[in-house]
Amino acid sequence: MSTLEVMQAGPLTTLQDAGRCGFRHWGLARAGTMDRPAQFHVNWLVGNPPDAPVLEVAQGLLELRALKPVTVAVAGGLPRILRNDRPCWPGWPIVLQTGDTLKLKGLRAGLFAYLAVAGGFQARPVLGSVSTDLFAGLGGWQGRALQAGDRLPVEVRQGEVRSRGLRLPENDLGVRVLPGPACECLGQAAWKALLTASWQVASGSGRMATLLQGEPLPVPEIHLPSRMVLPGTIQVPPSGLPMVLQADAQTTGGYPELAVVLEWDLWKLAQARPGQPVRFEAVSPRKALAVRDGWLRHWQRLFAEADG
Protein backbone atom coordinates (compact mmCIF):
# COMPACT_ATOMS: atom_id res chain seq x y z
CA MET A 1 0.00 0.00 0.00
CA SER A 2 1.27 3.48 -0.88
CA THR A 3 2.58 5.41 2.12
CA LEU A 4 4.28 8.54 0.78
CA GLU A 5 3.06 10.74 -2.08
CA VAL A 6 5.49 12.94 -3.99
CA MET A 7 4.16 16.48 -4.17
CA GLN A 8 7.31 18.02 -5.67
CA ALA A 9 10.32 15.92 -6.68
CA GLY A 10 13.07 18.50 -7.15
CA PRO A 11 15.67 18.30 -9.95
CA LEU A 12 16.75 14.69 -9.28
CA THR A 13 15.35 12.39 -6.61
CA THR A 14 16.05 8.68 -7.01
CA LEU A 15 15.73 5.48 -5.01
CA GLN A 16 19.18 4.05 -4.25
CA ASP A 17 20.77 1.33 -2.17
CA ALA A 18 24.41 0.18 -1.99
CA GLY A 19 24.56 -0.33 -5.76
CA ARG A 20 24.49 -3.01 -8.42
CA CYS A 21 27.72 -4.97 -8.20
CA GLY A 22 29.06 -7.66 -10.51
CA PHE A 23 27.53 -6.54 -13.81
CA ARG A 24 30.04 -4.07 -15.23
CA HIS A 25 31.00 -6.64 -17.86
CA TRP A 26 27.44 -6.17 -19.16
CA GLY A 27 28.00 -2.43 -19.41
CA LEU A 28 25.92 -1.62 -16.31
CA ALA A 29 27.09 1.05 -13.89
CA ARG A 30 27.16 0.40 -10.16
CA ALA A 31 24.69 3.23 -9.40
CA GLY A 32 23.80 3.36 -5.69
CA THR A 33 24.15 6.19 -3.19
CA MET A 34 26.83 8.83 -3.68
CA ASP A 35 27.30 9.23 0.09
CA ARG A 36 27.28 5.83 1.80
CA PRO A 37 27.93 7.14 5.34
CA ALA A 38 24.81 9.32 4.99
CA GLN A 39 22.85 6.30 3.75
CA PHE A 40 23.98 4.28 6.77
CA HIS A 41 23.19 7.24 9.04
CA VAL A 42 19.54 7.65 8.03
CA ASN A 43 18.93 3.90 8.06
CA TRP A 44 20.43 3.65 11.56
CA LEU A 45 18.10 6.43 12.75
CA VAL A 46 14.96 4.52 11.72
CA GLY A 47 16.15 1.03 12.63
CA ASN A 48 16.74 -0.29 9.11
CA PRO A 49 19.67 -2.41 7.88
CA PRO A 50 22.55 -0.20 6.72
CA ASP A 51 22.12 -0.90 2.99
CA ALA A 52 18.33 -0.50 2.93
CA PRO A 53 17.08 1.66 0.02
CA VAL A 54 16.82 5.40 0.61
CA LEU A 55 15.78 8.43 -1.40
CA GLU A 56 18.75 10.40 -2.69
CA VAL A 57 17.66 14.02 -3.08
CA ALA A 58 19.89 16.21 -5.26
CA GLN A 59 20.14 19.78 -3.96
CA GLY A 60 17.92 18.78 -1.02
CA LEU A 61 14.66 19.73 -2.76
CA LEU A 62 11.65 17.47 -2.20
CA GLU A 63 8.10 17.58 -0.85
CA LEU A 64 6.22 14.52 0.39
CA ARG A 65 2.82 13.87 1.94
CA ALA A 66 2.18 10.97 4.31
CA LEU A 67 -0.74 8.73 3.31
CA LYS A 68 -0.45 6.79 6.58
CA PRO A 69 1.61 7.15 9.77
CA VAL A 70 5.32 6.65 9.13
CA THR A 71 8.68 7.55 10.69
CA VAL A 72 11.38 9.05 8.50
CA ALA A 73 14.88 10.48 8.89
CA VAL A 74 16.79 12.94 6.73
CA ALA A 75 20.55 13.60 6.70
CA GLY A 76 23.43 14.19 4.29
CA GLY A 77 24.73 17.70 3.67
CA LEU A 78 22.82 20.15 5.86
CA PRO A 79 19.19 19.98 4.67
CA ARG A 80 16.51 22.47 5.62
CA ILE A 81 13.53 20.37 6.75
CA LEU A 82 9.94 21.43 7.41
CA ARG A 83 7.27 19.17 8.91
CA ASN A 84 3.89 20.82 8.31
CA ASP A 85 5.85 24.04 7.62
CA ARG A 86 7.65 23.88 10.98
CA PRO A 87 11.44 23.39 11.08
CA CYS A 88 12.90 20.01 12.06
CA TRP A 89 16.46 19.03 12.89
CA PRO A 90 18.30 16.88 10.34
CA GLY A 91 19.81 13.68 11.69
CA TRP A 92 16.85 12.83 13.99
CA PRO A 93 13.77 10.61 13.45
CA ILE A 94 10.64 12.49 12.35
CA VAL A 95 7.16 11.04 12.94
CA LEU A 96 4.60 11.81 10.24
CA GLN A 97 0.88 11.27 10.73
CA THR A 98 -1.62 10.77 7.91
CA GLY A 99 -1.83 13.97 5.87
CA ASP A 100 1.39 15.49 7.24
CA THR A 101 3.80 17.10 4.79
CA LEU A 102 7.56 16.93 4.80
CA LYS A 103 9.47 19.52 2.79
CA LEU A 104 13.18 19.64 2.05
CA LYS A 105 13.98 23.23 1.17
CA GLY A 106 17.58 22.98 0.00
CA LEU A 107 20.99 22.40 1.56
CA ARG A 108 23.21 24.68 3.61
CA ALA A 109 26.14 22.44 2.64
CA GLY A 110 26.71 19.49 0.35
CA LEU A 111 24.90 18.36 -2.80
CA PHE A 112 22.75 15.42 -1.68
CA ALA A 113 20.30 14.73 1.13
CA TYR A 114 19.08 11.24 2.04
CA LEU A 115 15.70 10.13 3.36
CA ALA A 116 14.95 6.76 4.94
CA VAL A 117 11.65 5.38 6.25
CA ALA A 118 11.20 2.95 9.12
CA GLY A 119 10.62 -0.45 7.54
CA GLY A 120 12.10 0.53 4.20
CA PHE A 121 10.86 1.38 0.72
CA GLN A 122 9.28 -1.47 -1.21
CA ALA A 123 10.85 -1.94 -4.63
CA ARG A 124 11.56 -4.91 -6.87
CA PRO A 125 15.29 -5.67 -7.08
CA VAL A 126 16.79 -5.79 -10.56
CA LEU A 127 20.00 -7.82 -10.76
CA GLY A 128 20.27 -7.84 -7.00
CA SER A 129 19.74 -4.13 -6.37
CA VAL A 130 16.90 -1.60 -6.30
CA SER A 131 19.26 1.26 -7.21
CA THR A 132 18.11 3.53 -10.02
CA ASP A 133 20.25 3.33 -13.16
CA LEU A 134 19.02 6.33 -15.14
CA PHE A 135 21.07 5.48 -18.25
CA ALA A 136 19.80 1.90 -18.48
CA GLY A 137 16.32 2.83 -17.25
CA LEU A 138 16.14 0.08 -14.66
CA GLY A 139 15.74 -0.33 -10.91
CA GLY A 140 14.43 2.24 -8.47
CA TRP A 141 10.95 3.63 -9.10
CA GLN A 142 10.04 2.56 -12.65
CA GLY A 143 13.65 3.04 -13.71
CA ARG A 144 13.48 6.83 -13.47
CA ALA A 145 13.71 9.82 -11.17
CA LEU A 146 10.69 10.57 -9.01
CA GLN A 147 7.94 12.84 -10.31
CA ALA A 148 5.09 14.70 -8.69
CA GLY A 149 2.18 12.32 -8.19
CA ASP A 150 4.27 9.20 -7.55
CA ARG A 151 3.06 7.16 -4.58
CA LEU A 152 5.77 5.16 -2.88
CA PRO A 153 4.99 1.91 -1.03
CA VAL A 154 6.70 1.39 2.30
CA GLU A 155 6.99 -1.70 4.48
CA VAL A 156 5.65 0.23 7.48
CA ARG A 157 7.13 -0.86 10.77
CA GLN A 158 6.26 1.09 13.87
CA GLY A 159 9.06 -0.44 15.88
CA GLU A 160 11.75 1.22 17.93
CA VAL A 161 13.77 3.94 16.23
CA ARG A 162 16.71 5.87 17.62
CA SER A 163 15.92 8.35 20.34
CA ARG A 164 19.07 10.34 19.62
CA GLY A 165 20.96 11.79 16.73
CA LEU A 166 24.35 10.74 15.44
CA ARG A 167 27.27 13.02 14.66
CA LEU A 168 29.08 12.26 11.40
CA PRO A 169 32.62 13.35 10.52
CA GLU A 170 32.88 16.73 8.85
CA ASN A 171 33.83 16.94 5.20
CA ASP A 172 37.37 18.31 5.34
CA LEU A 173 37.95 17.55 1.62
CA GLY A 174 41.12 15.63 2.46
CA VAL A 175 40.94 12.67 0.05
CA ARG A 176 43.24 9.65 0.36
CA VAL A 177 44.43 7.92 -2.80
CA LEU A 178 46.46 4.98 -4.07
CA PRO A 179 48.49 5.00 -7.31
CA GLY A 180 46.38 4.01 -10.31
CA PRO A 181 47.12 1.48 -13.07
CA ALA A 182 48.65 4.15 -15.35
CA CYS A 183 50.63 6.00 -12.67
CA GLU A 184 54.00 4.79 -13.97
CA CYS A 185 53.05 5.68 -17.55
CA LEU A 186 52.17 9.24 -16.55
CA GLY A 187 55.33 9.63 -14.50
CA GLN A 188 56.36 10.87 -11.07
CA ALA A 189 55.91 14.52 -12.05
CA ALA A 190 52.16 14.00 -12.62
CA TRP A 191 51.80 11.96 -9.41
CA LYS A 192 53.59 14.59 -7.29
CA ALA A 193 51.60 17.40 -8.90
CA LEU A 194 48.31 15.64 -8.08
CA LEU A 195 49.33 15.51 -4.41
CA THR A 196 50.73 19.03 -4.09
CA ALA A 197 48.61 21.17 -6.44
CA SER A 198 45.66 23.29 -5.34
CA TRP A 199 42.45 21.75 -6.71
CA GLN A 200 38.86 22.94 -6.64
CA VAL A 201 35.67 21.15 -7.60
CA ALA A 202 34.52 22.31 -11.04
CA SER A 203 30.99 22.96 -12.23
CA GLY A 204 29.46 20.11 -14.20
CA SER A 205 30.23 17.53 -11.51
CA GLY A 206 27.51 15.00 -10.72
CA ARG A 207 26.68 11.33 -10.38
CA MET A 208 29.04 10.34 -13.21
CA ALA A 209 32.16 12.18 -12.07
CA THR A 210 33.58 14.93 -9.91
CA LEU A 211 35.49 17.33 -12.16
CA LEU A 212 38.49 19.28 -10.85
CA GLN A 213 39.99 22.60 -11.84
CA GLY A 214 43.46 23.97 -11.19
CA GLU A 215 46.87 23.91 -12.85
CA PRO A 216 46.81 21.13 -15.49
CA LEU A 217 48.95 18.13 -14.67
CA PRO A 218 52.19 17.70 -16.62
CA VAL A 219 51.17 14.53 -18.44
CA PRO A 220 52.85 13.02 -21.50
CA GLU A 221 50.80 12.22 -24.57
CA ILE A 222 50.07 8.51 -24.27
CA HIS A 223 47.51 6.30 -25.97
CA LEU A 224 46.00 3.42 -24.04
CA PRO A 225 43.38 0.88 -25.09
CA SER A 226 40.00 1.32 -23.46
CA ARG A 227 39.81 -0.75 -20.28
CA MET A 228 37.73 -1.25 -17.17
CA VAL A 229 37.23 1.66 -14.78
CA LEU A 230 35.46 1.84 -11.42
CA PRO A 231 34.00 4.50 -9.13
CA GLY A 232 36.93 6.24 -7.44
CA THR A 233 39.22 6.06 -10.48
CA ILE A 234 41.00 9.36 -11.18
CA GLN A 235 41.33 9.72 -14.95
CA VAL A 236 43.45 12.37 -16.65
CA PRO A 237 42.14 13.52 -20.05
CA PRO A 238 44.35 15.43 -22.53
CA SER A 239 43.44 18.71 -20.77
CA GLY A 240 45.47 17.55 -17.76
CA LEU A 241 42.55 18.30 -15.41
CA PRO A 242 41.67 15.19 -13.35
CA MET A 243 38.18 13.78 -13.01
CA VAL A 244 37.13 11.36 -10.28
CA LEU A 245 34.60 8.76 -11.42
CA GLN A 246 31.48 8.40 -9.29
CA ALA A 247 28.56 5.97 -8.87
CA ASP A 248 27.10 6.31 -12.39
CA ALA A 249 30.49 6.19 -14.14
CA GLN A 250 30.89 4.37 -17.42
CA THR A 251 32.33 0.85 -17.26
CA THR A 252 35.32 1.38 -19.58
CA GLY A 253 37.52 4.31 -20.51
CA GLY A 254 40.66 5.17 -22.44
CA TYR A 255 42.00 8.06 -20.35
CA PRO A 256 44.99 7.04 -18.18
CA GLU A 257 44.17 6.29 -14.54
CA LEU A 258 46.61 8.23 -12.37
CA ALA A 259 45.13 7.30 -8.98
CA VAL A 260 42.22 5.66 -7.16
CA VAL A 261 40.30 7.27 -4.30
CA LEU A 262 39.69 5.16 -1.21
CA GLU A 263 36.06 4.00 -1.17
CA TRP A 264 35.35 5.57 2.23
CA ASP A 265 36.65 8.97 1.09
CA LEU A 266 34.67 9.09 -2.14
CA TRP A 267 31.63 10.60 -0.37
CA LYS A 268 33.65 13.73 0.39
CA LEU A 269 33.95 14.51 -3.31
CA ALA A 270 30.33 13.51 -3.94
CA GLN A 271 29.15 16.16 -1.46
CA ALA A 272 31.63 18.86 -2.52
CA ARG A 273 30.20 21.97 -4.17
CA PRO A 274 31.80 23.78 -7.13
CA GLY A 275 34.67 25.95 -5.96
CA GLN A 276 35.42 23.94 -2.81
CA PRO A 277 39.12 23.10 -2.38
CA VAL A 278 40.29 19.49 -2.53
CA ARG A 279 43.61 18.03 -1.47
CA PHE A 280 44.89 14.52 -2.13
CA GLU A 281 47.00 12.43 0.22
CA ALA A 282 48.85 9.28 -0.81
CA VAL A 283 48.49 6.25 1.46
CA SER A 284 49.89 2.73 1.40
CA PRO A 285 47.75 -0.32 0.61
CA ARG A 286 48.08 -1.33 4.27
CA LYS A 287 46.73 2.06 5.37
CA ALA A 288 43.88 1.81 2.85
CA LEU A 289 42.81 -1.55 4.30
CA ALA A 290 43.03 -0.13 7.82
CA VAL A 291 40.76 2.79 6.83
CA ARG A 292 38.22 0.39 5.32
CA ASP A 293 38.29 -1.92 8.35
CA GLY A 294 37.91 1.03 10.73
CA TRP A 295 34.80 2.31 8.92
CA LEU A 296 33.25 -1.14 8.82
CA ARG A 297 33.90 -1.77 12.52
CA HIS A 298 32.39 1.62 13.40
CA TRP A 299 29.12 0.96 11.58
CA GLN A 300 28.93 -2.70 12.56
CA ARG A 301 29.23 -1.69 16.21
CA LEU A 302 26.47 0.94 15.88
CA PHE A 303 24.05 -1.39 14.14
CA ALA A 304 24.86 -4.24 16.53
CA GLU A 305 24.06 -1.95 19.48
CA ALA A 306 20.77 -1.03 17.83
CA ASP A 307 19.85 -4.68 17.35
CA GLY A 308 20.74 -5.41 20.95
Secondary structure, 3 states (H helix, E strand, C coil): CEEEEEEECCCCEEEECCCCCCCHHHCCCCCCCCCHHHHHHHHHHCCCCCCCCEEEEECCEEEEEECCCEEEEEECCCEEEEECCEEECCCCEEEECCCCEEEEEEECCCCEEEEEECCCECCCCECCECCCECCCCECCECCECCCCCCEEEECCCCCCCCCCCCCCCCCCCEEEEEECCCHHHHCHHHHHHHHHCCEEECCCCCCCEEEEECCCCCCCCCCCCCEECCCCEEECCCCCCCEEECCCCCCEECCCEEEEECHHHHHHHHCCCCCCEEEEEECCHHHHHHHHHHHHHHHHHHHHHHHC
